[in-house]
Amino acid sequence: MLIIRCAKCKSKIMKYNKVGHGSILKCYFNRIEKKFVNTESDLRCTCGNKIGIKKDQYYKMIGKSFIYSGKIN
Ligand SMILES: [Zn+2]
């Protein structure tokens, strides 16, 4: 499980269950364990930093706008 945080203010954005190695380019909705921000559209931190762009089944993650910690399953 990964904790994804805003790169600017370090707020928690979501818990994500990533499968496979490599960088985080997409976050699929069905693997999001918990979302700490309240959004129905693009993924945006409370500080205003845009983290991801909403697509049909995933967020297209914006590199350098987030950091993460935790283990990749
Ligand atoms: Zn932020």
PDB file of the backbone (N, CA, C, O) and the ligand in Angstrom, with CONECT records:
HET     ZN  A 101       1
ATOM      1  N   MET A   1       0.840  -1.202   0.000  1.00  0.00           N
ATOM      2  CA  MET A   1       0.000   0.000   0.000  1.00  0.00           C
ATOM      3  C   MET A   1       0.873   1.250   0.000  1.00  0.00           C
ATOM      4  O   MET A   1       1.819   1.359   0.780  1.00  0.00           O
ATOM      5  N   LEU A   2       0.553   2.165  -0.860  1.00  0.00           N
ATOM      6  CA  LEU A   2       1.288   3.418  -0.926  1.00  0.00           C
ATOM      7  C   LEU A   2       0.449   4.551  -0.360  1.00  0.00           C
ATOM      8  O   LEU A   2      -0.773   4.585  -0.506  1.00  0.00           O
ATOM      9  N   ILE A   3       1.136   5.470   0.286  1.00  0.00           N
ATOM     10  CA  ILE A   3       0.496   6.722   0.667  1.00  0.00           C
ATOM     11  C   ILE A   3       1.002   7.788  -0.302  1.00  0.00           C
ATOM     12  O   ILE A   3       2.202   8.049  -0.383  1.00  0.00           O
ATOM     13  N   ILE A   4       0.088   8.388  -1.019  1.00  0.00           N
ATOM     14  CA  ILE A   4       0.458   9.442  -1.961  1.00  0.00           C
ATOM     15  C   ILE A   4       0.160  10.785  -1.308  1.00  0.00           C
ATOM     16  O   ILE A   4      -0.931  11.017  -0.789  1.00  0.00           O
ATOM     17  N   ARG A   5       1.153  11.657  -1.348  1.00  0.00           N
ATOM     18  CA  ARG A   5       1.037  12.976  -0.719  1.00  0.00           C
ATOM     19  C   ARG A   5       1.329  14.075  -1.718  1.00  0.00           C
ATOM     20  O   ARG A   5       1.996  13.865  -2.731  1.00  0.00           O
ATOM     21  N   CYS A   6       0.823  15.228  -1.414  1.00  0.00           N
ATOM     22  CA  CYS A   6       1.110  16.417  -2.208  1.00  0.00           C
ATOM     23  C   CYS A   6       2.586  16.775  -2.069  1.00  0.00           C
ATOM     24  O   CYS A   6       3.122  16.776  -0.961  1.00  0.00           O
ATOM     25  N   ALA A   7       3.244  17.078  -3.180  1.00  0.00           N
ATOM     26  CA  ALA A   7       4.658  17.432  -3.140  1.00  0.00           C
ATOM     27  C   ALA A   7       4.880  18.818  -2.547  1.00  0.00           C
ATOM     28  O   ALA A   7       5.969  19.116  -2.056  1.00  0.00           O
ATOM     29  N   LYS A   8       3.873  19.649  -2.589  1.00  0.00           N
ATOM     30  CA  LYS A   8       4.031  21.015  -2.086  1.00  0.00           C
ATOM     31  C   LYS A   8       3.818  21.117  -0.585  1.00  0.00           C
ATOM     32  O   LYS A   8       4.672  21.630   0.138  1.00  0.00           O
ATOM     33  N   CYS A   9       2.668  20.621  -0.117  1.00  0.00           N
ATOM     34  CA  CYS A   9       2.329  20.817   1.300  1.00  0.00           C
ATOM     35  C   CYS A   9       2.384  19.524   2.105  1.00  0.00           C
ATOM     36  O   CYS A   9       2.194  19.543   3.321  1.00  0.00           O
ATOM     37  N   LYS A  10       2.641  18.406   1.439  1.00  0.00           N
ATOM     38  CA  LYS A  10       2.806  17.096   2.088  1.00  0.00           C
ATOM     39  C   LYS A  10       1.513  16.528   2.665  1.00  0.00           C
ATOM     40  O   LYS A  10       1.553  15.570   3.436  1.00  0.00           O
ATOM     41  N   SER A  11       0.391  17.093   2.311  1.00  0.00           N
ATOM     42  CA  SER A  11      -0.888  16.534   2.765  1.00  0.00           C
ATOM     43  C   SER A  11      -1.122  15.176   2.113  1.00  0.00           C
ATOM     44  O   SER A  11      -0.694  14.925   0.987  1.00  0.00           O
ATOM     45  N   LYS A  12      -1.813  14.308   2.848  1.00  0.00           N
ATOM     46  CA  LYS A  12      -2.168  13.014   2.280  1.00  0.00           C
ATOM     47  C   LYS A  12      -3.216  13.206   1.186  1.00  0.00           C
ATOM     48  O   LYS A  12      -4.178  13.958   1.348  1.00  0.00           O
ATOM     49  N   ILE A  13      -3.009  12.518   0.085  1.00  0.00           N
ATOM     50  CA  ILE A  13      -3.970  12.569  -1.011  1.00  0.00           C
ATOM     51  C   ILE A  13      -4.774  11.278  -1.061  1.00  0.00           C
ATOM     52  O   ILE A  13      -6.004  11.307  -1.109  1.00  0.00           O
ATOM     53  N   MET A  14      -4.072  10.141  -1.051  1.00  0.00           N
ATOM     54  CA  MET A  14      -4.795   8.861  -1.050  1.00  0.00           C
ATOM     55  C   MET A  14      -3.900   7.704  -0.680  1.00  0.00           C
ATOM     56  O   MET A  14      -2.672   7.785  -0.713  1.00  0.00           O
ATOM     57  N   LYS A  15      -4.575   6.612  -0.322  1.00  0.00           N
ATOM     58  CA  LYS A  15      -3.926   5.311  -0.168  1.00  0.00           C
ATOM     59  C   LYS A  15      -4.168   4.550  -1.445  1.00  0.00           C
ATOM     60  O   LYS A  15      -5.301   4.431  -1.913  1.00  0.00           O
ATOM     61  N   TYR A  16      -3.091   4.034  -2.005  1.00  0.00           N
ATOM     62  CA  TYR A  16      -3.215   3.382  -3.308  1.00  0.00           C
ATOM     63  C   TYR A  16      -2.542   2.020  -3.303  1.00  0.00           C
ATOM     64  O   TYR A  16      -1.434   1.849  -2.796  1.00  0.00           O
ATOM     65  N   ASN A  17      -3.231   1.074  -3.872  1.00  0.00           N
ATOM     66  CA  ASN A  17      -2.752  -0.296  -3.929  1.00  0.00           C
ATOM     67  C   ASN A  17      -2.108  -0.538  -5.286  1.00  0.00           C
ATOM     68  O   ASN A  17      -2.750  -1.020  -6.218  1.00  0.00           O
ATOM     69  N   LYS A  18      -0.829  -0.193  -5.379  1.00  0.00           N
ATOM     70  CA  LYS A  18      -0.141  -0.295  -6.673  1.00  0.00           C
ATOM     71  C   LYS A  18       0.296  -1.723  -6.937  1.00  0.00           C
ATOM     72  O   LYS A  18       0.781  -2.411  -6.039  1.00  0.00           O
ATOM     73  N   VAL A  19       0.121  -2.163  -8.174  1.00  0.00           N
ATOM     74  CA  VAL A  19       0.560  -3.484  -8.596  1.00  0.00           C
ATOM     75  C   VAL A  19       1.687  -3.296  -9.601  1.00  0.00           C
ATOM     76  O   VAL A  19       1.561  -2.522 -10.550  1.00  0.00           O
ATOM     77  N   GLY A  20       2.785  -4.006  -9.388  1.00  0.00           N
ATOM     78  CA  GLY A  20       3.909  -3.923 -10.300  1.00  0.00           C
ATOM     79  C   GLY A  20       4.821  -2.771  -9.978  1.00  0.00           C
ATOM     80  O   GLY A  20       4.453  -1.845  -9.255  1.00  0.00           O
ATOM     81  N   HIS A  21       6.030  -2.841 -10.529  1.00  0.00           N
ATOM     82  CA  HIS A  21       7.024  -1.816 -10.249  1.00  0.00           C
ATOM     83  C   HIS A  21       6.963  -0.708 -11.291  1.00  0.00           C
ATOM     84  O   HIS A  21       6.158  -0.737 -12.221  1.00  0.00           O
ATOM     85  N   GLY A  22       7.824   0.244 -11.103  1.00  0.00           N
ATOM     86  CA  GLY A  22       7.840   1.358 -12.039  1.00  0.00           C
ATOM     87  C   GLY A  22       7.170   2.568 -11.442  1.00  0.00           C
ATOM     88  O   GLY A  22       6.569   2.499 -10.369  1.00  0.00           O
ATOM     89  N   SER A  23       7.277   3.668 -12.140  1.00  0.00           N
ATOM     90  CA  SER A  23       6.751   4.908 -11.596  1.00  0.00           C
ATOM     91  C   SER A  23       5.231   4.941 -11.698  1.00  0.00           C
ATOM     92  O   SER A  23       4.621   4.180 -12.449  1.00  0.00           O
ATOM     93  N   ILE A  24       4.649   5.829 -10.935  1.00  0.00           N
ATOM     94  CA  ILE A  24       3.188   5.926 -10.889  1.00  0.00           C
ATOM     95  C   ILE A  24       2.724   6.898 -11.971  1.00  0.00           C
ATOM     96  O   ILE A  24       2.850   8.115 -11.832  1.00  0.00           O
ATOM     97  N   LEU A  25       2.193   6.341 -13.035  1.00  0.00           N
ATOM     98  CA  LEU A  25       1.708   7.174 -14.139  1.00  0.00           C
ATOM     99  C   LEU A  25       0.196   7.294 -14.110  1.00  0.00           C
ATOM    100  O   LEU A  25      -0.378   8.317 -14.483  1.00  0.00           O
ATOM    101  N   LYS A  26      -0.436   6.208 -13.652  1.00  0.00           N
ATOM    102  CA  LYS A  26      -1.893   6.169 -13.582  1.00  0.00           C
ATOM    103  C   LYS A  26      -2.284   5.606 -12.226  1.00  0.00           C
ATOM    104  O   LYS A  26      -1.604   4.733 -11.687  1.00  0.00           O
ATOM    105  N   CYS A  27      -3.374   6.106 -11.685  1.00  0.00           N
ATOM    106  CA  CYS A  27      -3.950   5.501 -10.485  1.00  0.00           C
ATOM    107  C   CYS A  27      -5.370   5.088 -10.802  1.00  0.00           C
ATOM    108  O   CYS A  27      -6.258   5.923 -10.977  1.00  0.00           O
ATOM    109  N   TYR A  28      -5.567   3.773 -10.871  1.00  0.00           N
ATOM    110  CA  TYR A  28      -6.891   3.249 -11.215  1.00  0.00           C
ATOM    111  C   TYR A  28      -7.843   3.395 -10.038  1.00  0.00           C
ATOM    112  O   TYR A  28      -7.476   3.158  -8.887  1.00  0.00           O
ATOM    113  N   PHE A  29      -9.055   3.785 -10.346  1.00  0.00           N
ATOM    114  CA  PHE A  29     -10.047   4.033  -9.297  1.00  0.00           C
ATOM    115  C   PHE A  29     -10.269   2.795  -8.423  1.00  0.00           C
ATOM    116  O   PHE A  29     -10.423   2.902  -7.206  1.00  0.00           O
ATOM    117  N   ASN A  30     -10.284   1.630  -9.055  1.00  0.00           N
ATOM    118  CA  ASN A  30     -10.606   0.426  -8.277  1.00  0.00           C
ATOM    119  C   ASN A  30      -9.450  -0.036  -7.391  1.00  0.00           C
ATOM    120  O   ASN A  30      -9.600  -0.996  -6.634  1.00  0.00           O
ATOM    121  N   ARG A  31      -8.295   0.637  -7.476  1.00  0.00           N
ATOM    122  CA  ARG A  31      -7.191   0.280  -6.578  1.00  0.00           C
ATOM    123  C   ARG A  31      -6.945   1.361  -5.522  1.00  0.00           C
ATOM    124  O   ARG A  31      -6.012   1.271  -4.724  1.00  0.00           O
ATOM    125  N   ILE A  32      -7.784   2.360  -5.536  1.00  0.00           N
ATOM    126  CA  ILE A  32      -7.660   3.394  -4.514  1.00  0.00           C
ATOM    127  C   ILE A  32      -8.341   2.904  -3.249  1.00  0.00           C
ATOM    128  O   ILE A  32      -9.549   2.669  -3.222  1.00  0.00           O
ATOM    129  N   GLU A  33      -7.546   2.756  -2.209  1.00  0.00           N
ATOM    130  CA  GLU A  33      -8.070   2.228  -0.941  1.00  0.00           C
ATOM    131  C   GLU A  33      -8.834   3.307  -0.181  1.00  0.00           C
ATOM    132  O   GLU A  33      -9.900   3.060   0.382  1.00  0.00           O
ATOM    133  N   LYS A  34      -8.276   4.481  -0.179  1.00  0.00           N
ATOM    134  CA  LYS A  34      -8.922   5.578   0.519  1.00  0.00           C
ATOM    135  C   LYS A  34      -8.474   6.896  -0.096  1.00  0.00           C
ATOM    136  O   LYS A  34      -7.305   7.066  -0.445  1.00  0.00           O
ATOM    137  N   LYS A  35      -9.394   7.804  -0.222  1.00  0.00           N
ATOM    138  CA  LYS A  35      -9.065   9.115  -0.771  1.00  0.00           C
ATOM    139  C   LYS A  35      -9.257  10.151   0.335  1.00  0.00           C
ATOM    140  O   LYS A  35     -10.302  10.193   0.984  1.00  0.00           O
ATOM    141  N   PHE A  36      -8.248  10.978   0.541  1.00  0.00           N
ATOM    142  CA  PHE A  36      -8.301  11.976   1.612  1.00  0.00           C
ATOM    143  C   PHE A  36      -8.784  13.334   1.108  1.00  0.00           C
ATOM    144  O   PHE A  36      -9.076  14.232   1.898  1.00  0.00           O
ATOM    145  N   VAL A  37      -8.862  13.470  -0.179  1.00  0.00           N
ATOM    146  CA  VAL A  37      -9.388  14.717  -0.732  1.00  0.00           C
ATOM    147  C   VAL A  37     -10.770  14.443  -1.315  1.00  0.00           C
ATOM    148  O   VAL A  37     -11.054  13.343  -1.790  1.00  0.00           O
ATOM    149  N   ASN A  38     -11.591  15.423  -1.274  1.00  0.00           N
ATOM    150  CA  ASN A  38     -12.968  15.267  -1.704  1.00  0.00           C
ATOM    151  C   ASN A  38     -13.100  15.822  -3.119  1.00  0.00           C
ATOM    152  O   ASN A  38     -13.106  17.035  -3.325  1.00  0.00           O
ATOM    153  N   THR A  39     -13.204  14.928  -4.077  1.00  0.00           N
ATOM    154  CA  THR A  39     -13.290  15.400  -5.455  1.00  0.00           C
ATOM    155  C   THR A  39     -14.076  14.439  -6.323  1.00  0.00           C
ATOM    156  O   THR A  39     -14.009  13.223  -6.144  1.00  0.00           O
ATOM    157  N   GLU A  40     -14.806  14.986  -7.247  1.00  0.00           N
ATOM    158  CA  GLU A  40     -15.494  14.167  -8.237  1.00  0.00           C
ATOM    159  C   GLU A  40     -14.855  14.345  -9.609  1.00  0.00           C
ATOM    160  O   GLU A  40     -15.209  13.657 -10.566  1.00  0.00           O
ATOM    161  N   SER A  41     -13.916  15.270  -9.692  1.00  0.00           N
ATOM    162  CA  SER A  41     -13.267  15.489 -10.987  1.00  0.00           C
ATOM    163  C   SER A  41     -11.759  15.291 -10.842  1.00  0.00           C
ATOM    164  O   SER A  41     -11.326  14.266 -10.315  1.00  0.00           O
ATOM    165  N   ASP A  42     -10.966  16.234 -11.292  1.00  0.00           N
ATOM    166  CA  ASP A  42      -9.520  16.071 -11.212  1.00  0.00           C
ATOM    167  C   ASP A  42      -9.067  15.973  -9.754  1.00  0.00           C
ATOM    168  O   ASP A  42      -9.702  16.502  -8.841  1.00  0.00           O
ATOM    169  N   LEU A  43      -7.962  15.286  -9.578  1.00  0.00           N
ATOM    170  CA  LEU A  43      -7.415  15.085  -8.247  1.00  0.00           C
ATOM    171  C   LEU A  43      -6.586  16.315  -7.870  1.00  0.00           C
ATOM    172  O   LEU A  43      -5.587  16.638  -8.514  1.00  0.00           O
ATOM    173  N   ARG A  44      -7.026  16.982  -6.818  1.00  0.00           N
ATOM    174  CA  ARG A  44      -6.389  18.233  -6.457  1.00  0.00           C
ATOM    175  C   ARG A  44      -6.248  18.299  -4.936  1.00  0.00           C
ATOM    176  O   ARG A  44      -7.168  17.952  -4.194  1.00  0.00           O
ATOM    177  N   CYS A  45      -5.099  18.742  -4.501  1.00  0.00           N
ATOM    178  CA  CYS A  45      -4.861  18.896  -3.064  1.00  0.00           C
ATOM    179  C   CYS A  45      -5.638  20.105  -2.546  1.00  0.00           C
ATOM    180  O   CYS A  45      -6.015  20.992  -3.312  1.00  0.00           O
ATOM    181  N   THR A  46      -5.868  20.124  -1.237  1.00  0.00           N
ATOM    182  CA  THR A  46      -6.550  21.278  -0.644  1.00  0.00           C
ATOM    183  C   THR A  46      -5.738  22.562  -0.815  1.00  0.00           C
ATOM    184  O   THR A  46      -6.305  23.653  -0.753  1.00  0.00           O
ATOM    185  N   CYS A  47      -4.418  22.458  -1.028  1.00  0.00           N
ATOM    186  CA  CYS A  47      -3.586  23.650  -1.231  1.00  0.00           C
ATOM    187  C   CYS A  47      -3.698  24.177  -2.657  1.00  0.00           C
ATOM    188  O   CYS A  47      -3.169  25.246  -2.963  1.00  0.00           O
ATOM    189  N   GLY A  48      -4.376  23.447  -3.528  1.00  0.00           N
ATOM    190  CA  GLY A  48      -4.560  23.901  -4.896  1.00  0.00           C
ATOM    191  C   GLY A  48      -3.694  23.174  -5.911  1.00  0.00           C
ATOM    192  O   GLY A  48      -3.914  23.278  -7.117  1.00  0.00           O
ATOM    193  N   ASN A  49      -2.713  22.442  -5.417  1.00  0.00           N
ATOM    194  CA  ASN A  49      -1.814  21.703  -6.305  1.00  0.00           C
ATOM    195  C   ASN A  49      -2.584  20.596  -7.029  1.00  0.00           C
ATOM    196  O   ASN A  49      -3.257  19.781  -6.397  1.00  0.00           O
ATOM    197  N   LYS A  50      -2.480  20.577  -8.342  1.00  0.00           N
ATOM    198  CA  LYS A  50      -3.168  19.555  -9.131  1.00  0.00           C
ATOM    199  C   LYS A  50      -2.311  18.299  -9.184  1.00  0.00           C
ATOM    200  O   LYS A  50      -1.144  18.341  -9.577  1.00  0.00           O
ATOM    201  N   ILE A  51      -2.909  17.185  -8.783  1.00  0.00           N
ATOM    202  CA  ILE A  51      -2.163  15.937  -8.646  1.00  0.00           C
ATOM    203  C   ILE A  51      -2.416  15.005  -9.826  1.00  0.00           C
ATOM    204  O   ILE A  51      -1.493  14.353 -10.312  1.00  0.00           O
ATOM    205  N   GLY A  52      -3.661  14.942 -10.286  1.00  0.00           N
ATOM    206  CA  GLY A  52      -3.990  14.015 -11.361  1.00  0.00           C
ATOM    207  C   GLY A  52      -5.191  14.486 -12.154  1.00  0.00           C
ATOM    208  O   GLY A  52      -6.024  15.252 -11.669  1.00  0.00           O
ATOM    209  N   ILE A  53      -5.258  14.010 -13.382  1.00  0.00           N
ATOM    210  CA  ILE A  53      -6.349  14.382 -14.281  1.00  0.00           C
ATOM    211  C   ILE A  53      -7.280  13.190 -14.424  1.00  0.00           C
ATOM    212  O   ILE A  53      -6.838  12.080 -14.720  1.00  0.00           O
ATOM    213  N   LYS A  54      -8.553  13.420 -14.216  1.00  0.00           N
ATOM    214  CA  LYS A  54      -9.515  12.328 -14.245  1.00  0.00           C
ATOM    215  C   LYS A  54      -9.764  11.829 -15.658  1.00  0.00           C
ATOM    216  O   LYS A  54     -10.075  12.597 -16.569  1.00  0.00           O
ATOM    217  N   LYS A  55      -9.616  10.509 -15.812  1.00  0.00           N
ATOM    218  CA  LYS A  55      -9.963   9.829 -17.063  1.00  0.00           C
ATOM    219  C   LYS A  55     -11.083   8.842 -16.751  1.00  0.00           C
ATOM    220  O   LYS A  55     -11.631   8.854 -15.649  1.00  0.00           O
ATOM    221  N   ASP A  56     -11.427   7.983 -17.720  1.00  0.00           N
ATOM    222  CA  ASP A  56     -12.547   7.059 -17.526  1.00  0.00           C
ATOM    223  C   ASP A  56     -12.360   6.136 -16.326  1.00  0.00           C
ATOM    224  O   ASP A  56     -13.262   5.991 -15.501  1.00  0.00           O
ATOM    225  N   GLN A  57     -11.196   5.520 -16.232  1.00  0.00           N
ATOM    226  CA  GLN A  57     -10.996   4.509 -15.192  1.00  0.00           C
ATOM    227  C   GLN A  57      -9.830   4.803 -14.257  1.00  0.00           C
ATOM    228  O   GLN A  57      -9.543   4.014 -13.357  1.00  0.00           O
ATOM    229  N   TYR A  58      -9.170   5.911 -14.459  1.00  0.00           N
ATOM    230  CA  TYR A  58      -7.977   6.202 -13.645  1.00  0.00           C
ATOM    231  C   TYR A  58      -7.703   7.702 -13.630  1.00  0.00           C
ATOM    232  O   TYR A  58      -8.252   8.472 -14.418  1.00  0.00           O
ATOM    233  N   TYR A  59      -6.835   8.080 -12.705  1.00  0.00           N
ATOM    234  CA  TYR A  59      -6.283   9.425 -12.746  1.00  0.00           C
ATOM    235  C   TYR A  59      -4.949   9.368 -13.474  1.00  0.00           C
ATOM    236  O   TYR A  59      -4.097   8.538 -13.157  1.00  0.00           O
ATOM    237  N   LYS A  60      -4.774  10.230 -14.428  1.00  0.00           N
ATOM    238  CA  LYS A  60      -3.472  10.381 -15.078  1.00  0.00           C
ATOM    239  C   LYS A  60      -2.645  11.276 -14.168  1.00  0.00           C
ATOM    240  O   LYS A  60      -2.925  12.466 -14.027  1.00  0.00           O
ATOM    241  N   MET A  61      -1.626  10.693 -13.555  1.00  0.00           N
ATOM    242  CA  MET A  61      -0.906  11.397 -12.507  1.00  0.00           C
ATOM    243  C   MET A  61       0.097  12.395 -13.091  1.00  0.00           C
ATOM    244  O   MET A  61       0.741  12.137 -14.108  1.00  0.00           O
ATOM    245  N   ILE A  62       0.205  13.521 -12.430  1.00  0.00           N
ATOM    246  CA  ILE A  62       1.103  14.572 -12.892  1.00  0.00           C
ATOM    247  C   ILE A  62       2.429  14.418 -12.142  1.00  0.00           C
ATOM    248  O   ILE A  62       2.497  14.630 -10.931  1.00  0.00           O
ATOM    249  N   GLY A  63       3.469  14.051 -12.870  1.00  0.00           N
ATOM    250  CA  GLY A  63       4.782  13.832 -12.267  1.00  0.00           C
ATOM    251  C   GLY A  63       5.246  15.080 -11.536  1.00  0.00           C
ATOM    252  O   GLY A  63       4.963  16.198 -11.966  1.00  0.00           O
ATOM    253  N   LYS A  64       5.948  14.896 -10.451  1.00  0.00           N
ATOM    254  CA  LYS A  64       6.515  15.960  -9.629  1.00  0.00           C
ATOM    255  C   LYS A  64       5.468  16.711  -8.807  1.00  0.00           C
ATOM    256  O   LYS A  64       5.832  17.578  -8.013  1.00  0.00           O
ATOM    257  N   SER A  65       4.197  16.410  -8.970  1.00  0.00           N
ATOM    258  CA  SER A  65       3.193  17.088  -8.151  1.00  0.00           C
ATOM    259  C   SER A  65       2.885  16.288  -6.890  1.00  0.00           C
ATOM    260  O   SER A  65       2.188  16.764  -5.995  1.00  0.00           O
ATOM    261  N   PHE A  66       3.417  15.060  -6.831  1.00  0.00           N
ATOM    262  CA  PHE A  66       3.143  14.231  -5.654  1.00  0.00           C
ATOM    263  C   PHE A  66       4.392  13.462  -5.250  1.00  0.00           C
ATOM    264  O   PHE A  66       5.333  13.310  -6.029  1.00  0.00           O
ATOM    265  N   ILE A  67       4.373  12.986  -4.017  1.00  0.00           N
ATOM    266  CA  ILE A  67       5.401  12.085  -3.508  1.00  0.00           C
ATOM    267  C   ILE A  67       4.680  10.889  -2.920  1.00  0.00           C
ATOM    268  O   ILE A  67       3.469  10.936  -2.707  1.00  0.00           O
ATOM    269  N   TYR A  68       5.412   9.820  -2.655  1.00  0.00           N
ATOM    270  CA  TYR A  68       4.751   8.670  -2.061  1.00  0.00           C
ATOM    271  C   TYR A  68       5.699   7.918  -1.130  1.00  0.00           C
ATOM    272  O   TYR A  68       6.922   8.034  -1.216  1.00  0.00           O
ATOM    273  N   SER A  69       5.098   7.161  -0.259  1.00  0.00           N
ATOM    274  CA  SER A  69       5.848   6.308   0.631  1.00  0.00           C
ATOM    275  C   SER A  69       5.081   5.011   0.810  1.00  0.00           C
ATOM    276  O   SER A  69       3.895   4.930   0.489  1.00  0.00           O
ATOM    277  N   GLY A  70       5.756   4.009   1.317  1.00  0.00           N
ATOM    278  CA  GLY A  70       5.097   2.719   1.540  1.00  0.00           C
ATOM    279  C   GLY A  70       5.612   1.671   0.590  1.00  0.00           C
ATOM    280  O   GLY A  70       6.565   1.890  -0.158  1.00  0.00           O
ATOM    281  N   LYS A  71       4.956   0.521   0.635  1.00  0.00           N
ATOM    282  CA  LYS A  71       5.411  -0.630  -0.137  1.00  0.00           C
ATOM    283  C   LYS A  71       4.537  -0.862  -1.357  1.00  0.00           C
ATOM    284  O   LYS A  71       3.318  -0.701  -1.314  1.00  0.00           O
ATOM    285  N   ILE A  72       5.196  -1.247  -2.455  1.00  0.00           N
ATOM    286  CA  ILE A  72       4.475  -1.672  -3.648  1.00  0.00           C
ATOM    287  C   ILE A  72       4.234  -3.161  -3.534  1.00  0.00           C
ATOM    288  O   ILE A  72       5.168  -3.929  -3.302  1.00  0.00           O
ATOM    289  N   ASN A  73       3.003  -3.572  -3.694  1.00  0.00           N
ATOM    290  CA  ASN A  73       2.642  -4.993  -3.530  1.00  0.00           C
ATOM    291  C   ASN A  73       3.192  -5.821  -4.679  1.00  0.00           C
ATOM    292  O   ASN A  73       2.992  -7.035  -4.716  1.00  0.00           O
TER     293      ASN A  73
HETATM  294 ZN    ZN A 101      -0.935  20.381  -1.178  1.00  0.00          ZN2+
END
